[in-house]
Amino acid sequence: MRFVILLSICLCYSLTVRSQDKDPLLFKDRATTEQWLNKMRIPALGIGYIKNGKIVSATVYGVLMKGSGKPAPSDAIFNVASLTKPITALVALKLIDEGKLELDEPLYKYWLDPDIANDTNAKKLTTRYILSHRTGFANWRWKNQDKKLKFDFEPGTRFQYSGEGFEYLRKAIEAKLGKPLEQLAEELVFKPVGMTRTRYYWDNGMKEERFARWHDSKGNVYELFKNTKANAADDLLTTVEDYAKFLVYVMNGAGLSEKLYKEMTAEQIRLKNNKYWGLGWWIDELTTGDKIAMLHGGDDIGVHTMAIMLPRSKQGLVIFTNSDNGTDAYIPVVLHHLGASGQSVIDVETK
């Protein structure tokens, strides 16, 4: 459940796309693309491309598990790691729009984690700080020496990426509304968007034979882990098409009021000269006519995923992989589909 900013870990890959990645048939011809994937030891690659606000393609290349010999279906199910967070963020924003939650209301009124019950910083936690990663929490409490939740700094004062923050928000929302996150997501996001193949955890409707198994950098298969309860920050199970539908929905206003939508994409905290966090997404400021890109990534063992939106031109891109090598596919996919704006995104993320 580690967080990797889009392409920065691809520095070793170089900004110059390798010669074998310049094949004009790449991402157009299945055989050529799968030969390329084999060389990089990436068993499966899912690409969803949105143009003019519509899904143009939702394709999965390769196999769900190395050695299976079975082509990955177009409706393959991927664990998309931290791409869970934008879903949870939109659930929270929808609740705010409906007047059932407030962006700047202290959450201790509804949930107070026992580990921080005696810390005055707990009264400063808000939904805004959580969605912009300013809680003061580490990514996960188990990374702390004592395995307990604690504040590394006062909420709102600095940026620090945190899955714990999103889980804190889940518990506060569930306590206030008396409904589990998965039910709220179904009502507020999955059903309106038409995400019929998306779920927070493995339930009776999950089809294991369509699941993209995780692989290490050498192509070995990791042991399968089946999460059996919702995590607001991680482990969403979905398809390329479903997540592409979500991006289309977000680019078309996300069903939010104009005021709250603008707040979602507004600067909450600056990360560097041309990058900042909004609410649930990080924003790259581009040198092209697109002006900005909204992004989020997902990274776990055997999983690397990415979502990119260009709201001005209504283009979007979903990239799912089931390999520790998955980030090696990012630059060629981004350049092929998003052109000059894609290059601008790469420049922001790697410089």
N, C-alpha and C positions, 0 to 999 in steps of 0.2 A: 504494500500500500504506500509506496514511495511516490513522490511527486516529481515529475521531470518537465521542466518548461519546454514546450514543443520540440524545437530542433537543436537546442543548445548542446545536447549530448552527442549530436551528430558532427561536432567539429572535426572529429577524427576522420569523418567521411569526406570532408572538404566541401567548400562551396561549389567547386567545379564537379559537375555530375560526371561519373565515370563513363568511359567509352561504351561499355556494354549496356548502360542505361539510356543511351541515345537512340536505340533502335526505334524506328518510326512505327513499328507494330506493337511496341510496348503499351499495354493496357487496351489495345484494340484487338489483338489476336491472342486467344487463350493459350495456345501452345507456346508462343514466344514468351508471354508473361510468366507462365509456369516454369519454363526453363530458367528464366531469370530468378524466380523465387527459389528454385532448387539450389542455385549457385550460392544464394545468401542464406540458405537453411531457414527459410520462412515457410512453414507448411501451408498456411492459409492467409490470404489477404482479401479483405472485403473493402470495396470502394463504393461509396454512394456519392453521386454528383448531382448537384442542383444548379439549374440555369434558369434565369428569368423567373425565379420563384417556384419552379416546378422540378420534380425529380426526373432527371433524364435517364439515369441508370442506377441500378443497385446490383452490383456483381460481386460474386465471391470466387476467387481463384484458388487452385490448389486442393489440399485434402485436410480433413478435420484432424486426422492423426497420421503421423508419419508411418509408412509401412502398411496402412490399411488398404491402399489401392482404390479407395472409394472417393470420387470427386466430391468436394464440398458443395452442398446445395445452396441455391441462392438465398434460402431462408435459414441458413446456418445460424445457430445461436452462439453469441460470443459473450463472455464475461468482459465487460468494458471498463472495469476498475473505477477510476475516479470520474469517468463520464457519468457516473451516478449523480454527482453533485449538482450539475445544472438542472436535472430533473427535480431534485429536492428543493433547489433554490426557487424554481418556478412554482412548486406547490406552496412554498412560504409566501411568495409574492402574490399569488392568487388569493390566499387567505387574507393578506393585507388589503388587497383591493375590495374584498368582501366585508371588511371591517371586523374580521374575526381575529386579527393579529395586528400589532403595530410595529412598524419598522424600528422605532427607537425606544420601545418600551422595555424596561429591564425584565429579563426572563426569570429572575429568581422567584418572582411571584408564582410561577407555575412549576418550576423545577430547580432544585438545588442539589448538586452532586455532593454526596457525603464527604468526598475528599477535599472540597473547597468550602465547606459549610461555614468555616470560621474565618475565611478570607474576605475582607471587605471588597476586594475586586469582583467578587461574584455578583454584587449588586450593580455592577457596571456593564455586564454582558447584555448585548442587544442583538436582535436579528441582523441589523445592519453590520455590526462588527463581525458576526459569524460569516455572513455571505461575502464579505470582503477580506476575510482571513486576518482579522485584527483582534482575535480573542486573547492572545497571550499564551495560548496552549501550544504544546508540541504537537506534531502530527498525530501521534498516538501515545497514550500514557505509558504503555508497556516499554517505551523507549527510555523513560525516566528510570533512574537507578532504583527507586523504591516502587516502581510500577504504578504510582498513584498520579492522579490528575493534579496539576498545579499550574500556577501562572508564572510565566517567565518574565512578563512585564505587564504593565497596566493595560487593560483592554482599550483599544482605540488609538493607541499611541504609535504602534509599529505594525509592520506586516510580518506574519509568520504563517505559512500554509498549515492548515490543521484539519484533519479528518475528525478529530475529537470535537471540534466546534460544531460540525454538522450533526454529529450524534447528540450533542447537547441540545441543539435546536429540535431534533426529532423528539427527544424526551419531553421537552417543554411543550411542544405542539400537541403531542399525544395526551399529556396531562391536562392541558387546557381544554381540548376539544373532545376528549374521550373517544378518539378514533385512532386506529393504527395508521402509520405513515402509508403503508401500501394501499389502504382503503382510500385515503385522501388523494393519493396519486392517481388511483383508478378513476375517481370521480372528477378530479380537476385537470388531469393531464392526459392519461392514457386513453380514456374514452373520447374526449373531445378531439384528440389528435388522430385517433384511429390506430393506436399502438397496441394491436391485438396480440403481439408475440413478445411483449415486454413484461418483466416481473422483477421484483427486488430479490427474490430467493427461489430456491428449488422447491416447487410444489408438485402436486400430483399431475399438473398439466405440462410439466417440463419434459421435453423429449430428449433424452440423453443421446440418442443416436444422431441428433442434429447439432450436438454441442462441439464447439471447436476446442479440442484439448490443448493444454499448455505445453510448450516445448522450450528446452534450454538452448543455449547458443550453438550446441553441437547437434541439435536435432533430437535429443532424448526427451521422452515424454515425462512430464511431471505427474506426481500422484494427483488424482482428481479430488478436489475439495468441493463439497456441496454445502453452501451456506443455507441454513434453514430458518433464518429470521432476517428481517430487513435491517440493512445498515444504510444510513442516510448518505454516507460518503463513498461507498465502495460496493463492488460486486453485483451491480445491475446486470441482468441477463436480457439481451435484446438482439435484434437483427439489424443488418445494414439498412434495410428499407424503413423499419420502424424509427430508427434514430434519425434518418434523413427526413422523415415526416416531422419529427420534432423540430429539426432545424428550420424547415419551411414555416412551421407554426410560429417559432420565435421571430423569424425575420418578418413575418406578417403581423407583428404586434403582440403575439403570445396571449391574446385575449385579455390584455391588461389595459388599464386606463393610459391615456397618452402621458400623463404626468409620471406615473410609476414606471412606464417603459423607459422614459428618458432618464429616470433615476437609476434604472438597471444598467444603462450604458454610460452613465456619467462617472467621472473620476471620483473614486472613494479614497484611494491611496496610490501615489505614484511609485512605481518600481524602478524606472530609469527614464531617461530623456524621452523615449518614444513608446513607453509601455506603462499601463496602469491597470488596477483592478476596479471593475464595476461591482455589480451585485450578482455573483454566481458565475461570472465570466471575466477573463482578462482581455484587455483591449490593446491591440497593436495600432499605433498611428502610422499610416502608410504614406509613401511618396507618390502614389498613383491617385487616379480619380476616385478610387473607392474610399479614400480618406482613412477608414478604420477597418479592422478585422476583429471579430469577436471569436475567442478561442477557448478551448479547454482540452486537456489531455487526460489520459488514464494510463497508469503504469503499475503493474504488479509482476510477480515472477511469471514468465511465460506470456505476458500480456502487454501490448503497447497499442494504444488507441488515440485517435485525435479527431476533433471536430472543429471546423473553421467556417465562419460565416462572413460574407461581404454584404452587409445590409444594403448598401447603396446600389450595387448592381444585381442584387438578389441572387448571388452565387453562393454555393455552400459545398462543403466536402466532408465526408465521413471516411475515416481510415481505421479499419480494425485489423489487428494481426494477433496470432496466437504463438508468438515466439519472443524470446529474449532479444532476438535480432531485429525485431519489428521496426525499430526506429530507422533502420537502414533503408526502408522503403519510403520514408516520408518525403524527402526532397524530390525524387523523381515524380511521385504522385502529385505533389503540390504544384510543381512546375508544369507538368503536363496538363493539369486541369484548370489552374488558376492564372497561368501566364505571368504577366508583369506584376500583377498584384500578389501572386504567389511568391515571386522573387522578393518583393518588398517585405512580405511576411518573414521569409527566410532571413533577410537582412536584419530585421528587428530582432529575431530570435537568436541569431548567431554572432552578433557584433556587440 
